[in-house]
Amino acid sequence: MTVASSDSTTVLLHKLTMIAQDDGVMVGRPDTASYAVFPEEGAEALRMLDSGLPVSEVAAWYERTCGETLDVEDFLEALGELGFLRAEGEDDSASAQVRWQRLGRWTFSWPAWLCYTALIGAAIVAMVRDRSLRPSYHDVFFTDHLALIPITLTVVQIPCILVHEGFHALSGRRLGLPSTLTISRRLYYLVAETRLDSLFSVERRRRYLPFVAGMLADTVLVAIMTLLAVALRGYGPAWCSAVCLAVAFTCVMRLIWQFMFYLETDLYYVLTNALRCSDLQNATRFQLRTLFRRLLRRTLPQPDADWSDRDRAMARWYAPLLVAGYGFSIGSLVWAGIPTTVHFWSQIADRFRGTGTPTAGLLDAASFVGLTSLQIGLLLYVTVRDRRARKATNQGVPS
């Protein structure tokens, strides 16, 4: 769209949010998760355009205020690339009501918080009185069948993960912000994640609850499973209570996982929000790549993003933590993960090779192989998908 600075043309904008940042104003469309940091004068020019002022008047104001000419054509082209411009007669989708907003408000209302507090308090009292209710890795081994453990825990963890991610989504939707659920990868871990890029539309202090909502869900699930295990004791098979404690333990492990913030877990976003950073992880990775190439006397990499001064400053002290974190994960894989996997597969191989292995043992081994292959296949699929998406983004091709 080409408009001369002397043109009296007006432009239509979608509904935009503007949040003050340390390095400017974050302007964006929550419905499309399109955001960019504008200088204060640029944000004010957007406000003037949105109020209906002609482009020529906005350009004249900018020249008087900043002492330089506004390149109107480039400015409008940038707005078009961001999807901020709205065509004549086009509906403003940003004004549409976000689904499940009322449910989100109820989920985090004061009656709901009272229920969460009561459940967690009752579970703590039960754990204090009965040591067997306290989370332990022994809870995982609720049966002697090898395949039944991962199959059962996988099946019951799916709704637990959905509750975790659902709390993230509802905490954002209560603010009128859209969200999406996807499967992603962190190093060699396969994870489910809720994309809440639209949080850039609200003040930093209002972002904390959406970040920690999943941990709240896991804590409540631990309490519910513990109390359910107590209620089932003496009623029905003993394995029912044991499975509840096993599920509670997996939720505890998911809470511990959040402290591995170098894998961009929930607490990573809490940390970066508190530090007023927008992309600390990638800024730190770029700094490490630059240092590594400089040590090898190779060509330094070119930045693929314009990180803020705050990100660059915080990356200096975050870099050692990032290296140590990845070292811990790789070290734990070599020390415990690989040996444990080898031990499991050697047992499986012995069952298949053995001539006297009962049918139940063979089915147990075959189920374990099938489930493990499915997990590995899904991890490979997500890895290839993400690499293709990054390649398409770098080449400017929609993924």
PEKAFEN-V668241 format. One record per pair of residues at least 12 apart in sequence whose ideal C-beta (glycine too) atoms are under 6 Angstrom apart, sorted by sequence separation. I is the first residue (numbers start at 1). GAP is how many residues later the second one is. D is the distance in Angstrom with one decimal. If there is no record, write none. Layout:
BEGIN
i=I gap=GAP d=D
i=I gap=GAP d=D
END
This chain:
BEGIN
i=229 gap=12 d=4.5
i=289 gap=12 d=5.2
i=24 gap=13 d=4.5
i=25 gap=13 d=5.1
i=45 gap=13 d=5.2
i=59 gap=13 d=5.5
i=181 gap=13 d=5.5
i=24 gap=14 d=5.7
i=196 gap=14 d=5.7
i=351 gap=14 d=4.4
i=14 gap=15 d=5.4
i=24 gap=15 d=5.1
i=25 gap=15 d=5.9
i=179 gap=15 d=5.4
i=180 gap=15 d=4.6
i=229 gap=15 d=3.9
i=27 gap=16 d=5.9
i=165 gap=16 d=5.5
i=228 gap=16 d=4.8
i=229 gap=16 d=5.0
i=45 gap=17 d=5.8
i=55 gap=17 d=5.9
i=179 gap=17 d=5.2
i=264 gap=17 d=5.8
i=286 gap=17 d=5.9
i=348 gap=17 d=4.7
i=25 gap=18 d=3.9
i=225 gap=19 d=4.6
i=178 gap=20 d=5.7
i=177 gap=21 d=4.0
i=225 gap=22 d=4.9
i=226 gap=22 d=5.3
i=225 gap=23 d=3.8
i=172 gap=24 d=4.8
i=283 gap=24 d=4.2
i=18 gap=25 d=5.5
i=41 gap=25 d=5.5
i=169 gap=25 d=5.1
i=168 gap=26 d=4.0
i=222 gap=26 d=4.8
i=165 gap=27 d=5.6
i=175 gap=27 d=5.9
i=279 gap=28 d=5.8
i=283 gap=28 d=4.0
i=287 gap=28 d=4.8
i=165 gap=29 d=4.7
i=222 gap=29 d=4.7
i=283 gap=29 d=6.0
i=221 gap=30 d=4.7
i=222 gap=30 d=5.9
i=278 gap=30 d=5.9
i=161 gap=31 d=5.3
i=280 gap=31 d=5.5
i=284 gap=31 d=4.2
i=288 gap=31 d=5.7
i=279 gap=32 d=5.7
i=283 gap=32 d=4.6
i=287 gap=32 d=5.9
i=218 gap=33 d=4.6
i=277 gap=33 d=5.6
i=276 gap=34 d=5.6
i=277 gap=34 d=5.0
i=280 gap=34 d=5.6
i=284 gap=34 d=5.0
i=284 gap=35 d=5.2
i=218 gap=36 d=5.2
i=13 gap=37 d=4.9
i=218 gap=37 d=5.1
i=277 gap=37 d=5.4
i=11 gap=38 d=5.5
i=171 gap=38 d=5.2
i=172 gap=38 d=4.8
i=280 gap=38 d=5.9
i=284 gap=38 d=5.3
i=171 gap=39 d=4.2
i=275 gap=39 d=5.4
i=10 gap=42 d=5.8
i=171 gap=42 d=3.9
i=215 gap=43 d=5.7
i=10 gap=44 d=5.4
i=168 gap=45 d=5.1
i=8 gap=46 d=4.3
i=9 gap=46 d=5.4
i=36 gap=46 d=5.7
i=167 gap=46 d=4.0
i=168 gap=46 d=5.0
i=167 gap=47 d=5.5
i=7 gap=48 d=5.6
i=8 gap=48 d=5.6
i=34 gap=48 d=5.1
i=7 gap=49 d=5.7
i=34 gap=49 d=4.9
i=6 gap=50 d=5.4
i=164 gap=50 d=4.3
i=167 gap=50 d=3.9
i=32 gap=51 d=5.5
i=215 gap=51 d=5.8
i=3 gap=52 d=5.1
i=214 gap=52 d=5.6
i=164 gap=53 d=4.8
i=5 gap=54 d=4.1
i=163 gap=54 d=5.1
i=164 gap=54 d=5.8
i=211 gap=55 d=5.5
i=211 gap=58 d=4.6
i=211 gap=59 d=5.0
i=262 gap=60 d=5.1
i=160 gap=61 d=5.7
i=31 gap=62 d=5.2
i=31 gap=63 d=4.4
i=107 gap=63 d=4.8
i=262 gap=63 d=3.1
i=29 gap=65 d=5.7
i=104 gap=66 d=3.8
i=108 gap=66 d=6.0
i=207 gap=66 d=5.3
i=5 gap=67 d=5.0
i=3 gap=69 d=5.4
i=104 gap=69 d=4.2
i=105 gap=69 d=4.6
i=204 gap=69 d=5.5
i=14 gap=70 d=5.9
i=104 gap=70 d=3.2
i=2 gap=71 d=5.4
i=13 gap=71 d=5.6
i=14 gap=72 d=4.9
i=101 gap=72 d=5.1
i=3 gap=73 d=5.9
i=13 gap=73 d=5.9
i=100 gap=73 d=5.0
i=12 gap=74 d=4.2
i=1 gap=75 d=5.1
i=98 gap=75 d=5.3
i=101 gap=75 d=6.0
i=15 gap=77 d=5.6
i=186 gap=77 d=4.1
i=14 gap=78 d=5.6
i=98 gap=78 d=5.1
i=15 gap=79 d=3.8
i=14 gap=80 d=5.2
i=15 gap=80 d=5.5
i=98 gap=80 d=5.7
i=156 gap=91 d=5.2
i=133 gap=93 d=5.5
i=157 gap=93 d=5.8
i=142 gap=97 d=5.9
i=123 gap=100 d=3.6
i=142 gap=100 d=3.8
i=119 gap=101 d=6.0
i=142 gap=101 d=5.8
i=120 gap=103 d=4.7
i=123 gap=103 d=4.5
i=116 gap=104 d=5.3
i=119 gap=104 d=4.3
i=123 gap=104 d=5.7
i=126 gap=104 d=5.7
i=142 gap=104 d=5.2
i=139 gap=106 d=4.3
i=140 gap=106 d=5.4
i=139 gap=107 d=4.8
i=139 gap=110 d=4.4
i=135 gap=114 d=4.9
i=135 gap=117 d=4.4
i=187 gap=142 d=5.6
i=30 gap=147 d=5.6
i=33 gap=164 d=3.8
i=33 gap=165 d=5.6
i=35 gap=165 d=4.8
i=30 gap=168 d=4.0
i=30 gap=171 d=4.5
i=28 gap=172 d=5.5
i=26 gap=174 d=5.2
i=17 gap=184 d=3.9
i=190 gap=189 d=5.0
i=185 gap=197 d=4.9
i=185 gap=198 d=5.9
i=183 gap=199 d=5.7
i=147 gap=217 d=4.6
i=146 gap=218 d=5.5
i=145 gap=219 d=5.3
i=147 gap=220 d=3.6
i=151 gap=220 d=5.9
i=147 gap=221 d=4.1
i=150 gap=221 d=5.5
i=146 gap=222 d=5.4
i=22 gap=254 d=5.7
i=23 gap=285 d=4.8
i=22 gap=288 d=5.6
END
